Amino acid sequence: MRSSLSAANTQLVALEALEDDDEDAIQALLEEHLERTGSPVAEALLEDWNPLRFVKVIPHDYKRALAEPVSAGGGGFFTTESESEEAA
């Protein structure tokens, strides 16, 4: 089977290794899927768990947005000016 990773547009998305929290989330989703559907694929993935089978696909724009500072108020607006500059 051809890897779907080769079809990823790396100009738009990054392919990253999973973090521990990601692994926990994937296992929880697979367990819920198995419980709801009886999926033999979910069952096989859980029985022979290998996090290297998974990769995180994250859009570059989203990753940049996560790295930007977040305002604590002001309707989502923030300034790059310091309070001392405002007092001047």
PDB file of N, CA, C and O in Angstrom:
ATOM      1  N   MET A   1       0.839  -1.173   0.000  1.00  0.00           N
ATOM      2  CA  MET A   1       0.000   0.000   0.000  1.00  0.00           C
ATOM      3  C   MET A   1       0.886   1.239   0.000  1.00  0.00           C
ATOM      4  O   MET A   1       1.877   1.305   0.727  1.00  0.00           O
ATOM      5  N   ARG A   2       0.522   2.222  -0.822  1.00  0.00           N
ATOM      6  CA  ARG A   2       1.267   3.468  -0.923  1.00  0.00           C
ATOM      7  C   ARG A   2       1.002   4.327   0.298  1.00  0.00           C
ATOM      8  O   ARG A   2      -0.138   4.422   0.754  1.00  0.00           O
ATOM      9  N   SER A   3       2.039   4.953   0.834  1.00  0.00           N
ATOM     10  CA  SER A   3       1.883   5.814   2.000  1.00  0.00           C
ATOM     11  C   SER A   3       1.152   7.078   1.617  1.00  0.00           C
ATOM     12  O   SER A   3       1.491   7.727   0.627  1.00  0.00           O
ATOM     13  N   SER A   4       0.136   7.433   2.410  1.00  0.00           N
ATOM     14  CA  SER A   4      -0.601   8.662   2.146  1.00  0.00           C
ATOM     15  C   SER A   4       0.223   9.878   2.522  1.00  0.00           C
ATOM     16  O   SER A   4      -0.127  10.993   2.134  1.00  0.00           O
ATOM     17  N   LEU A   5       1.324   9.699   3.276  1.00  0.00           N
ATOM     18  CA  LEU A   5       2.172  10.826   3.630  1.00  0.00           C
ATOM     19  C   LEU A   5       2.811  11.449   2.408  1.00  0.00           C
ATOM     20  O   LEU A   5       3.061  12.654   2.388  1.00  0.00           O
ATOM     21  N   SER A   6       3.080  10.644   1.380  1.00  0.00           N
ATOM     22  CA  SER A   6       3.687  11.189   0.169  1.00  0.00           C
ATOM     23  C   SER A   6       2.714  12.108  -0.568  1.00  0.00           C
ATOM     24  O   SER A   6       3.131  12.894  -1.419  1.00  0.00           O
ATOM     25  N   ALA A   7       1.422  12.015  -0.248  1.00  0.00           N
ATOM     26  CA  ALA A   7       0.427  12.870  -0.889  1.00  0.00           C
ATOM     27  C   ALA A   7       0.213  14.168  -0.115  1.00  0.00           C
ATOM     28  O   ALA A   7      -0.529  15.036  -0.574  1.00  0.00           O
ATOM     29  N   ALA A   8       0.845  14.321   1.046  1.00  0.00           N
ATOM     30  CA  ALA A   8       0.668  15.527   1.850  1.00  0.00           C
ATOM     31  C   ALA A   8       1.355  16.714   1.172  1.00  0.00           C
ATOM     32  O   ALA A   8       2.484  16.606   0.693  1.00  0.00           O
ATOM     33  N   ASN A   9       0.656  17.838   1.142  1.00  0.00           N
ATOM     34  CA  ASN A   9       1.218  19.057   0.575  1.00  0.00           C
ATOM     35  C   ASN A   9       2.019  19.759   1.671  1.00  0.00           C
ATOM     36  O   ASN A   9       1.462  20.505   2.476  1.00  0.00           O
ATOM     37  N   THR A  10       3.321  19.515   1.694  1.00  0.00           N
ATOM     38  CA  THR A  10       4.158  20.040   2.767  1.00  0.00           C
ATOM     39  C   THR A  10       4.391  21.542   2.660  1.00  0.00           C
ATOM     40  O   THR A  10       5.011  22.132   3.545  1.00  0.00           O
ATOM     41  N   GLN A  11       3.904  22.169   1.590  1.00  0.00           N
ATOM     42  CA  GLN A  11       3.927  23.630   1.534  1.00  0.00           C
ATOM     43  C   GLN A  11       2.839  24.203   2.437  1.00  0.00           C
ATOM     44  O   GLN A  11       2.936  25.350   2.871  1.00  0.00           O
ATOM     45  N   LEU A  12       1.811  23.417   2.720  1.00  0.00           N
ATOM     46  CA  LEU A  12       0.703  23.879   3.548  1.00  0.00           C
ATOM     47  C   LEU A  12       0.691  23.269   4.937  1.00  0.00           C
ATOM     48  O   LEU A  12       0.186  23.887   5.875  1.00  0.00           O
ATOM     49  N   VAL A  13       1.234  22.073   5.091  1.00  0.00           N
ATOM     50  CA  VAL A  13       1.178  21.383   6.382  1.00  0.00           C
ATOM     51  C   VAL A  13       2.538  20.826   6.763  1.00  0.00           C
ATOM     52  O   VAL A  13       3.384  20.548   5.913  1.00  0.00           O
ATOM     53  N   ALA A  14       2.722  20.670   8.077  1.00  0.00           N
ATOM     54  CA  ALA A  14       3.923  20.018   8.605  1.00  0.00           C
ATOM     55  C   ALA A  14       3.530  18.624   9.090  1.00  0.00           C
ATOM     56  O   ALA A  14       2.411  18.414   9.558  1.00  0.00           O
ATOM     57  N   LEU A  15       4.441  17.695   8.975  1.00  0.00           N
ATOM     58  CA  LEU A  15       4.257  16.342   9.477  1.00  0.00           C
ATOM     59  C   LEU A  15       5.168  16.205  10.687  1.00  0.00           C
ATOM     60  O   LEU A  15       6.386  16.343  10.578  1.00  0.00           O
ATOM     61  N   GLU A  16       4.565  15.931  11.847  1.00  0.00           N
ATOM     62  CA  GLU A  16       5.329  15.898  13.094  1.00  0.00           C
ATOM     63  C   GLU A  16       5.103  14.593  13.831  1.00  0.00           C
ATOM     64  O   GLU A  16       4.078  13.931  13.665  1.00  0.00           O
ATOM     65  N   ALA A  17       6.076  14.241  14.642  1.00  0.00           N
ATOM     66  CA  ALA A  17       5.937  13.075  15.518  1.00  0.00           C
ATOM     67  C   ALA A  17       4.901  13.389  16.593  1.00  0.00           C
ATOM     68  O   ALA A  17       4.693  14.547  16.955  1.00  0.00           O
ATOM     69  N   LEU A  18       4.263  12.350  17.089  1.00  0.00           N
ATOM     70  CA  LEU A  18       3.267  12.531  18.145  1.00  0.00           C
ATOM     71  C   LEU A  18       3.938  12.854  19.470  1.00  0.00           C
ATOM     72  O   LEU A  18       5.057  12.421  19.743  1.00  0.00           O
ATOM     73  N   GLU A  19       3.232  13.622  20.282  1.00  0.00           N
ATOM     74  CA  GLU A  19       3.648  13.861  21.663  1.00  0.00           C
ATOM     75  C   GLU A  19       2.846  12.901  22.535  1.00  0.00           C
ATOM     76  O   GLU A  19       1.891  12.281  22.066  1.00  0.00           O
ATOM     77  N   ASP A  20       3.235  12.779  23.807  1.00  0.00           N
ATOM     78  CA  ASP A  20       2.553  11.844  24.704  1.00  0.00           C
ATOM     79  C   ASP A  20       1.054  12.123  24.782  1.00  0.00           C
ATOM     80  O   ASP A  20       0.250  11.191  24.771  1.00  0.00           O
ATOM     81  N   ASP A  21       0.673  13.403  24.862  1.00  0.00           N
ATOM     82  CA  ASP A  21      -0.746  13.754  24.917  1.00  0.00           C
ATOM     83  C   ASP A  21      -1.481  13.320  23.647  1.00  0.00           C
ATOM     84  O   ASP A  21      -2.638  12.903  23.700  1.00  0.00           O
ATOM     85  N   ASP A  22      -0.794  13.424  22.507  1.00  0.00           N
ATOM     86  CA  ASP A  22      -1.397  13.003  21.245  1.00  0.00           C
ATOM     87  C   ASP A  22      -1.669  11.505  21.260  1.00  0.00           C
ATOM     88  O   ASP A  22      -2.728  11.052  20.824  1.00  0.00           O
ATOM     89  N   GLU A  23      -0.707  10.743  21.762  1.00  0.00           N
ATOM     90  CA  GLU A  23      -0.873   9.291  21.826  1.00  0.00           C
ATOM     91  C   GLU A  23      -2.074   8.922  22.690  1.00  0.00           C
ATOM     92  O   GLU A  23      -2.877   8.061  22.328  1.00  0.00           O
ATOM     93  N   ASP A  24      -2.182   9.589  23.840  1.00  0.00           N
ATOM     94  CA  ASP A  24      -3.311   9.328  24.738  1.00  0.00           C
ATOM     95  C   ASP A  24      -4.634   9.651  24.050  1.00  0.00           C
ATOM     96  O   ASP A  24      -5.599   8.897  24.173  1.00  0.00           O
ATOM     97  N   ALA A  25      -4.680  10.762  23.331  1.00  0.00           N
ATOM     98  CA  ALA A  25      -5.908  11.176  22.649  1.00  0.00           C
ATOM     99  C   ALA A  25      -6.287  10.184  21.551  1.00  0.00           C
ATOM    100  O   ALA A  25      -7.459   9.841  21.398  1.00  0.00           O
ATOM    101  N   ILE A  26      -5.298   9.727  20.791  1.00  0.00           N
ATOM    102  CA  ILE A  26      -5.577   8.766  19.712  1.00  0.00           C
ATOM    103  C   ILE A  26      -6.084   7.450  20.282  1.00  0.00           C
ATOM    104  O   ILE A  26      -7.039   6.871  19.763  1.00  0.00           O
ATOM    105  N   GLN A  27      -5.448   6.979  21.347  1.00  0.00           N
ATOM    106  CA  GLN A  27      -5.908   5.731  21.959  1.00  0.00           C
ATOM    107  C   GLN A  27      -7.330   5.879  22.486  1.00  0.00           C
ATOM    108  O   GLN A  27      -8.144   4.969  22.327  1.00  0.00           O
ATOM    109  N   ALA A  28      -7.638   7.007  23.109  1.00  0.00           N
ATOM    110  CA  ALA A  28      -8.990   7.230  23.621  1.00  0.00           C
ATOM    111  C   ALA A  28     -10.002   7.269  22.483  1.00  0.00           C
ATOM    112  O   ALA A  28     -11.095   6.716  22.611  1.00  0.00           O
ATOM    113  N   LEU A  29      -9.656   7.912  21.379  1.00  0.00           N
ATOM    114  CA  LEU A  29     -10.561   7.975  20.226  1.00  0.00           C
ATOM    115  C   LEU A  29     -10.766   6.588  19.618  1.00  0.00           C
ATOM    116  O   LEU A  29     -11.883   6.229  19.247  1.00  0.00           O
ATOM    117  N   LEU A  30      -9.689   5.812  19.517  1.00  0.00           N
ATOM    118  CA  LEU A  30      -9.811   4.453  18.983  1.00  0.00           C
ATOM    119  C   LEU A  30     -10.673   3.582  19.890  1.00  0.00           C
ATOM    120  O   LEU A  30     -11.496   2.803  19.409  1.00  0.00           O
ATOM    121  N   GLU A  31     -10.484   3.715  21.206  1.00  0.00           N
ATOM    122  CA  GLU A  31     -11.298   2.935  22.146  1.00  0.00           C
ATOM    123  C   GLU A  31     -12.773   3.307  22.023  1.00  0.00           C
ATOM    124  O   GLU A  31     -13.636   2.429  22.031  1.00  0.00           O
ATOM    125  N   GLU A  32     -13.063   4.587  21.911  1.00  0.00           N
ATOM    126  CA  GLU A  32     -14.461   5.015  21.749  1.00  0.00           C
ATOM    127  C   GLU A  32     -15.031   4.510  20.425  1.00  0.00           C
ATOM    128  O   GLU A  32     -16.171   4.048  20.363  1.00  0.00           O
ATOM    129  N   HIS A  33     -14.227   4.604  19.374  1.00  0.00           N
ATOM    130  CA  HIS A  33     -14.678   4.131  18.059  1.00  0.00           C
ATOM    131  C   HIS A  33     -14.963   2.630  18.100  1.00  0.00           C
ATOM    132  O   HIS A  33     -15.968   2.169  17.558  1.00  0.00           O
ATOM    133  N   LEU A  34     -14.079   1.876  18.742  1.00  0.00           N
ATOM    134  CA  LEU A  34     -14.272   0.434  18.865  1.00  0.00           C
ATOM    135  C   LEU A  34     -15.554   0.137  19.634  1.00  0.00           C
ATOM    136  O   LEU A  34     -16.345  -0.718  19.235  1.00  0.00           O
ATOM    137  N   GLU A  35     -15.750   0.843  20.731  1.00  0.00           N
ATOM    138  CA  GLU A  35     -16.939   0.621  21.558  1.00  0.00           C
ATOM    139  C   GLU A  35     -18.219   0.918  20.779  1.00  0.00           C
ATOM    140  O   GLU A  35     -19.199   0.181  20.887  1.00  0.00           O
ATOM    141  N   ARG A  36     -18.211   1.988  20.002  1.00  0.00           N
ATOM    142  CA  ARG A  36     -19.422   2.400  19.280  1.00  0.00           C
ATOM    143  C   ARG A  36     -19.690   1.587  18.022  1.00  0.00           C
ATOM    144  O   ARG A  36     -20.842   1.386  17.638  1.00  0.00           O
ATOM    145  N   THR A  37     -18.607   1.114  17.374  1.00  0.00           N
ATOM    146  CA  THR A  37     -18.795   0.491  16.058  1.00  0.00           C
ATOM    147  C   THR A  37     -18.367  -0.968  15.980  1.00  0.00           C
ATOM    148  O   THR A  37     -18.764  -1.683  15.060  1.00  0.00           O
ATOM    149  N   GLY A  38     -17.556  -1.418  16.942  1.00  0.00           N
ATOM    150  CA  GLY A  38     -17.029  -2.774  16.836  1.00  0.00           C
ATOM    151  C   GLY A  38     -15.987  -2.911  15.741  1.00  0.00           C
ATOM    152  O   GLY A  38     -15.754  -4.014  15.246  1.00  0.00           O
ATOM    153  N   SER A  39     -15.358  -1.814  15.358  1.00  0.00           N
ATOM    154  CA  SER A  39     -14.391  -1.789  14.261  1.00  0.00           C
ATOM    155  C   SER A  39     -13.238  -2.760  14.481  1.00  0.00           C
ATOM    156  O   SER A  39     -12.530  -2.663  15.484  1.00  0.00           O
ATOM    157  N   PRO A  40     -13.044  -3.695  13.553  1.00  0.00           N
ATOM    158  CA  PRO A  40     -11.901  -4.604  13.677  1.00  0.00           C
ATOM    159  C   PRO A  40     -10.568  -3.874  13.463  1.00  0.00           C
ATOM    160  O   PRO A  40      -9.543  -4.305  13.990  1.00  0.00           O
ATOM    161  N   VAL A  41     -10.570  -2.794  12.709  1.00  0.00           N
ATOM    162  CA  VAL A  41      -9.335  -2.023  12.490  1.00  0.00           C
ATOM    163  C   VAL A  41      -8.929  -1.339  13.791  1.00  0.00           C
ATOM    164  O   VAL A  41      -7.763  -1.400  14.181  1.00  0.00           O
ATOM    165  N   ALA A  42      -9.878  -0.688  14.468  1.00  0.00           N
ATOM    166  CA  ALA A  42      -9.584  -0.047  15.754  1.00  0.00           C
ATOM    167  C   ALA A  42      -9.096  -1.083  16.754  1.00  0.00           C
ATOM    168  O   ALA A  42      -8.148  -0.834  17.499  1.00  0.00           O
ATOM    169  N   GLU A  43      -9.737  -2.237  16.771  1.00  0.00           N
ATOM    170  CA  GLU A  43      -9.341  -3.304  17.694  1.00  0.00           C
ATOM    171  C   GLU A  43      -7.905  -3.752  17.423  1.00  0.00           C
ATOM    172  O   GLU A  43      -7.118  -3.916  18.355  1.00  0.00           O
ATOM    173  N   ALA A  44      -7.567  -3.949  16.158  1.00  0.00           N
ATOM    174  CA  ALA A  44      -6.219  -4.390  15.801  1.00  0.00           C
ATOM    175  C   ALA A  44      -5.179  -3.329  16.150  1.00  0.00           C
ATOM    176  O   ALA A  44      -4.095  -3.659  16.632  1.00  0.00           O
ATOM    177  N   LEU A  45      -5.501  -2.055  15.911  1.00  0.00           N
ATOM    178  CA  LEU A  45      -4.565  -0.978  16.237  1.00  0.00           C
ATOM    179  C   LEU A  45      -4.316  -0.902  17.742  1.00  0.00           C
ATOM    180  O   LEU A  45      -3.185  -0.684  18.178  1.00  0.00           O
ATOM    181  N   LEU A  46      -5.364  -1.080  18.525  1.00  0.00           N
ATOM    182  CA  LEU A  46      -5.219  -1.032  19.977  1.00  0.00           C
ATOM    183  C   LEU A  46      -4.471  -2.245  20.523  1.00  0.00           C
ATOM    184  O   LEU A  46      -3.654  -2.115  21.434  1.00  0.00           O
ATOM    185  N   GLU A  47      -4.750  -3.424  19.966  1.00  0.00           N
ATOM    186  CA  GLU A  47      -4.090  -4.653  20.432  1.00  0.00           C
ATOM    187  C   GLU A  47      -2.602  -4.652  20.126  1.00  0.00           C
ATOM    188  O   GLU A  47      -1.800  -5.168  20.905  1.00  0.00           O
ATOM    189  N   ASP A  48      -2.234  -4.072  18.991  1.00  0.00           N
ATOM    190  CA  ASP A  48      -0.827  -4.020  18.580  1.00  0.00           C
ATOM    191  C   ASP A  48      -0.406  -2.548  18.507  1.00  0.00           C
ATOM    192  O   ASP A  48       0.050  -2.072  17.467  1.00  0.00           O
ATOM    193  N   TRP A  49      -0.570  -1.834  19.633  1.00  0.00           N
ATOM    194  CA  TRP A  49      -0.354  -0.390  19.663  1.00  0.00           C
ATOM    195  C   TRP A  49       1.090  -0.036  19.301  1.00  0.00           C
ATOM    196  O   TRP A  49       2.042  -0.556  19.883  1.00  0.00           O
ATOM    197  N   ASN A  50       1.222   0.866  18.320  1.00  0.00           N
ATOM    198  CA  ASN A  50       2.523   1.372  17.901  1.00  0.00           C
ATOM    199  C   ASN A  50       2.317   2.826  17.468  1.00  0.00           C
ATOM    200  O   ASN A  50       1.792   3.075  16.383  1.00  0.00           O
ATOM    201  N   PRO A  51       2.722   3.783  18.299  1.00  0.00           N
ATOM    202  CA  PRO A  51       2.495   5.189  17.958  1.00  0.00           C
ATOM    203  C   PRO A  51       3.228   5.628  16.694  1.00  0.00           C
ATOM    204  O   PRO A  51       2.891   6.659  16.112  1.00  0.00           O
ATOM    205  N   LEU A  52       4.219   4.863  16.267  1.00  0.00           N
ATOM    206  CA  LEU A  52       4.944   5.221  15.042  1.00  0.00           C
ATOM    207  C   LEU A  52       4.084   5.040  13.789  1.00  0.00           C
ATOM    208  O   LEU A  52       4.472   5.480  12.707  1.00  0.00           O
ATOM    209  N   ARG A  53       2.929   4.401  13.923  1.00  0.00           N
ATOM    210  CA  ARG A  53       1.991   4.269  12.801  1.00  0.00           C
ATOM    211  C   ARG A  53       1.263   5.576  12.507  1.00  0.00           C
ATOM    212  O   ARG A  53       0.618   5.721  11.469  1.00  0.00           O
ATOM    213  N   PHE A  54       1.376   6.523  13.433  1.00  0.00           N
ATOM    214  CA  PHE A  54       0.631   7.766  13.333  1.00  0.00           C
ATOM    215  C   PHE A  54       1.579   8.951  13.199  1.00  0.00           C
ATOM    216  O   PHE A  54       2.716   8.915  13.667  1.00  0.00           O
ATOM    217  N   VAL A  55       1.091   9.988  12.557  1.00  0.00           N
ATOM    218  CA  VAL A  55       1.836  11.225  12.417  1.00  0.00           C
ATOM    219  C   VAL A  55       0.858  12.381  12.589  1.00  0.00           C
ATOM    220  O   VAL A  55      -0.300  12.293  12.181  1.00  0.00           O
ATOM    221  N   LYS A  56       1.332  13.457  13.192  1.00  0.00           N
ATOM    222  CA  LYS A  56       0.492  14.641  13.360  1.00  0.00           C
ATOM    223  C   LYS A  56       0.643  15.506  12.113  1.00  0.00           C
ATOM    224  O   LYS A  56       1.758  15.826  11.702  1.00  0.00           O
ATOM    225  N   VAL A  57      -0.478  15.880  11.518  1.00  0.00           N
ATOM    226  CA  VAL A  57      -0.493  16.761  10.361  1.00  0.00           C
ATOM    227  C   VAL A  57      -1.063  18.090  10.843  1.00  0.00           C
ATOM    228  O   VAL A  57      -2.212  18.158  11.280  1.00  0.00           O
ATOM    229  N   ILE A  58      -0.256  19.146  10.763  1.00  0.00           N
ATOM    230  CA  ILE A  58      -0.678  20.436  11.284  1.00  0.00           C
ATOM    231  C   ILE A  58      -0.402  21.533  10.253  1.00  0.00           C
ATOM    232  O   ILE A  58       0.728  21.675   9.784  1.00  0.00           O
ATOM    233  N   PRO A  59      -1.437  22.311   9.897  1.00  0.00           N
ATOM    234  CA  PRO A  59      -1.231  23.403   8.941  1.00  0.00           C
ATOM    235  C   PRO A  59      -0.233  24.431   9.481  1.00  0.00           C
ATOM    236  O   PRO A  59      -0.262  24.765  10.665  1.00  0.00           O
ATOM    237  N   HIS A  60       0.644  24.928   8.615  1.00  0.00           N
ATOM    238  CA  HIS A  60       1.641  25.915   9.030  1.00  0.00           C
ATOM    239  C   HIS A  60       0.974  27.150   9.641  1.00  0.00           C
ATOM    240  O   HIS A  60       1.441  27.665  10.656  1.00  0.00           O
ATOM    241  N   ASP A  61      -0.118  27.628   9.026  1.00  0.00           N
ATOM    242  CA  ASP A  61      -0.805  28.822   9.533  1.00  0.00           C
ATOM    243  C   ASP A  61      -1.345  28.587  10.937  1.00  0.00           C
ATOM    244  O   ASP A  61      -1.265  29.477  11.784  1.00  0.00           O
ATOM    245  N   TYR A  62      -1.886  27.416  11.195  1.00  0.00           N
ATOM    246  CA  TYR A  62      -2.427  27.100  12.517  1.00  0.00           C
ATOM    247  C   TYR A  62      -1.300  27.046  13.550  1.00  0.00           C
ATOM    248  O   TYR A  62      -1.457  27.536  14.669  1.00  0.00           O
ATOM    249  N   LYS A  63      -0.178  26.459  13.180  1.00  0.00           N
ATOM    250  CA  LYS A  63       0.954  26.370  14.094  1.00  0.00           C
ATOM    251  C   LYS A  63       1.470  27.764  14.433  1.00  0.00           C
ATOM    252  O   LYS A  63       1.820  28.033  15.582  1.00  0.00           O
ATOM    253  N   ARG A  64       1.518  28.662  13.431  1.00  0.00           N
ATOM    254  CA  ARG A  64       1.939  30.043  13.695  1.00  0.00           C
ATOM    255  C   ARG A  64       0.958  30.734  14.634  1.00  0.00           C
ATOM    256  O   ARG A  64       1.368  31.461  15.539  1.00  0.00           O
ATOM    257  N   ALA A  65      -0.342  30.508  14.420  1.00  0.00           N
ATOM    258  CA  ALA A  65      -1.365  31.131  15.264  1.00  0.00           C
ATOM    259  C   ALA A  65      -1.246  30.642  16.707  1.00  0.00           C
ATOM    260  O   ALA A  65      -1.454  31.422  17.637  1.00  0.00           O
ATOM    261  N   LEU A  66      -0.919  29.378  16.907  1.00  0.00           N
ATOM    262  CA  LEU A  66      -0.752  28.850  18.259  1.00  0.00           C
ATOM    263  C   LEU A  66       0.431  29.492  18.975  1.00  0.00           C
ATOM    264  O   LEU A  66       0.431  29.608  20.200  1.00  0.00           O
ATOM    265  N   ALA A  67       1.432  29.907  18.215  1.00  0.00           N
ATOM    266  CA  ALA A  67       2.639  30.475  18.805  1.00  0.00           C
ATOM    267  C   ALA A  67       2.488  31.958  19.138  1.00  0.00           C
ATOM    268  O   ALA A  67       3.319  32.508  19.861  1.00  0.00           O
ATOM    269  N   GLU A  68       1.446  32.615  18.627  1.00  0.00           N
ATOM    270  CA  GLU A  68       1.262  34.047  18.857  1.00  0.00           C
ATOM    271  C   GLU A  68       0.665  34.303  20.227  1.00  0.00           C
ATOM    272  O   GLU A  68      -0.073  33.471  20.755  1.00  0.00           O
ATOM    273  N   PRO A  69       0.989  35.480  20.816  1.00  0.00           N
ATOM    274  CA  PRO A  69       0.430  35.804  22.130  1.00  0.00           C
ATOM    275  C   PRO A  69      -1.083  35.965  22.065  1.00  0.00           C
ATOM    276  O   PRO A  69      -1.633  36.389  21.049  1.00  0.00           O
ATOM    277  N   VAL A  70      -1.739  35.624  23.154  1.00  0.00           N
ATOM    278  CA  VAL A  70      -3.193  35.712  23.226  1.00  0.00           C
ATOM    279  C   VAL A  70      -3.557  36.765  24.255  1.00  0.00           C
ATOM    280  O   VAL A  70      -2.990  36.796  25.347  1.00  0.00           O
ATOM    281  N   SER A  71      -4.492  37.617  23.914  1.00  0.00           N
ATOM    282  CA  SER A  71      -4.954  38.656  24.821  1.00  0.00           C
ATOM    283  C   SER A  71      -5.838  38.057  25.899  1.00  0.00           C
ATOM    284  O   SER A  71      -6.594  37.122  25.636  1.00  0.00           O
ATOM    285  N   ALA A  72      -5.749  38.583  27.096  1.00  0.00           N
ATOM    286  CA  ALA A  72      -6.604  38.128  28.196  1.00  0.00           C
ATOM    287  C   ALA A  72      -7.961  38.818  28.162  1.00  0.00           C
ATOM    288  O   ALA A  72      -8.855  38.454  28.925  1.00  0.00           O
ATOM    289  N   GLY A  73      -8.124  39.791  27.303  1.00  0.00           N
ATOM    290  CA  GLY A  73      -9.395  40.519  27.229  1.00  0.00           C
ATOM    291  C   GLY A  73      -9.403  41.396  25.998  1.00  0.00           C
ATOM    292  O   GLY A  73      -8.578  41.238  25.098  1.00  0.00           O
ATOM    293  N   GLY A  74     -10.339  42.317  25.969  1.00  0.00           N
ATOM    294  CA  GLY A  74     -10.385  43.253  24.847  1.00  0.00           C
ATOM    295  C   GLY A  74     -10.943  42.655  23.581  1.00  0.00           C
ATOM    296  O   GLY A  74     -10.617  43.114  22.486  1.00  0.00           O
ATOM    297  N   GLY A  75     -11.772  41.645  23.701  1.00  0.00           N
ATOM    298  CA  GLY A  75     -12.406  41.079  22.510  1.00  0.00           C
ATOM    299  C   GLY A  75     -11.433  40.444  21.542  1.00  0.00           C
ATOM    300  O   GLY A  75     -11.692  40.396  20.340  1.00  0.00           O
ATOM    301  N   GLY A  76     -10.301  39.948  22.062  1.00  0.00           N
ATOM    302  CA  GLY A  76      -9.337  39.268  21.191  1.00  0.00           C
ATOM    303  C   GLY A  76      -8.297  40.192  20.594  1.00  0.00           C
ATOM    304  O   GLY A  76      -7.437  39.741  19.837  1.00  0.00           O
ATOM    305  N   PHE A  77      -8.356  41.494  20.922  1.00  0.00           N
ATOM    306  CA  PHE A  77      -7.376  42.435  20.407  1.00  0.00           C
ATOM    307  C   PHE A  77      -6.262  42.618  21.419  1.00  0.00           C
ATOM    308  O   PHE A  77      -6.494  42.555  22.626  1.00  0.00           O
ATOM    309  N   PHE A  78      -5.057  42.845  20.928  1.00  0.00           N
ATOM    310  CA  PHE A  78      -3.952  43.118  21.824  1.00  0.00           C
ATOM    311  C   PHE A  78      -3.034  44.111  21.146  1.00  0.00           C
ATOM    312  O   PHE A  78      -3.096  44.299  19.931  1.00  0.00           O
ATOM    313  N   THR A  79      -2.188  44.742  21.928  1.00  0.00           N
ATOM    314  CA  THR A  79      -1.259  45.723  21.397  1.00  0.00           C
ATOM    315  C   THR A  79       0.169  45.263  21.648  1.00  0.00           C
ATOM    316  O   THR A  79       0.446  44.531  22.598  1.00  0.00           O
ATOM    317  N   THR A  80       1.047  45.695  20.799  1.00  0.00           N
ATOM    318  CA  THR A  80       2.453  45.380  20.995  1.00  0.00           C
ATOM    319  C   THR A  80       3.144  46.467  21.810  1.00  0.00           C
ATOM    320  O   THR A  80       4.322  46.347  22.146  1.00  0.00           O
ATOM    321  N   GLU A  81       2.397  47.539  22.129  1.00  0.00           N
ATOM    322  CA  GLU A  81       2.953  48.623  22.938  1.00  0.00           C
ATOM    323  C   GLU A  81       2.910  48.228  24.409  1.00  0.00           C
ATOM    324  O   GLU A  81       1.996  47.528  24.845  1.00  0.00           O
ATOM    325  N   SER A  82       3.901  48.678  25.168  1.00  0.00           N
ATOM    326  CA  SER A  82       3.903  48.381  26.589  1.00  0.00           C
ATOM    327  C   SER A  82       3.064  49.410  27.330  1.00  0.00           C
ATOM    328  O   SER A  82       2.737  50.460  26.778  1.00  0.00           O
ATOM    329  N   GLU A  83       2.712  49.116  28.580  1.00  0.00           N
ATOM    330  CA  GLU A  83       1.933  50.045  29.383  1.00  0.00           C
ATOM    331  C   GLU A  83       2.702  51.335  29.628  1.00  0.00           C
ATOM    332  O   GLU A  83       2.100  52.405  29.714  1.00  0.00           O
ATOM    333  N   SER A  84       4.030  51.248  29.742  1.00  0.00           N
ATOM    334  CA  SER A  84       4.830  52.454  29.992  1.00  0.00           C
ATOM    335  C   SER A  84       4.772  53.392  28.794  1.00  0.00           C
ATOM    336  O   SER A  84       4.822  54.608  28.973  1.00  0.00           O
ATOM    337  N   GLU A  85       4.669  52.870  27.595  1.00  0.00           N
ATOM    338  CA  GLU A  85       4.552  53.713  26.400  1.00  0.00           C
ATOM    339  C   GLU A  85       3.198  54.394  26.374  1.00  0.00           C
ATOM    340  O   GLU A  85       3.089  55.528  25.909  1.00  0.00           O
ATOM    341  N   GLU A  86       2.146  53.716  26.873  1.00  0.00           N
ATOM    342  CA  GLU A  86       0.813  54.302  26.890  1.00  0.00           C
ATOM    343  C   GLU A  86       0.760  55.483  27.849  1.00  0.00           C
ATOM    344  O   GLU A  86       0.040  56.450  27.601  1.00  0.00           O
ATOM    345  N   ALA A  87       1.512  55.413  28.940  1.00  0.00           N
ATOM    346  CA  ALA A  87       1.487  56.475  29.950  1.00  0.00           C
ATOM    347  C   ALA A  87       2.220  57.716  29.470  1.00  0.00           C
ATOM    348  O   ALA A  87       1.979  58.807  29.987  1.00  0.00           O
ATOM    349  N   ALA A  88       3.095  57.578  28.507  1.00  0.00           N
ATOM    350  CA  ALA A  88       3.893  58.713  28.027  1.00  0.00           C
ATOM    351  C   ALA A  88       3.110  59.699  27.225  1.00  0.00           C
ATOM    352  O   ALA A  88       3.663  60.698  26.764  1.00  0.00           O
TER     353      ALA A  88
END
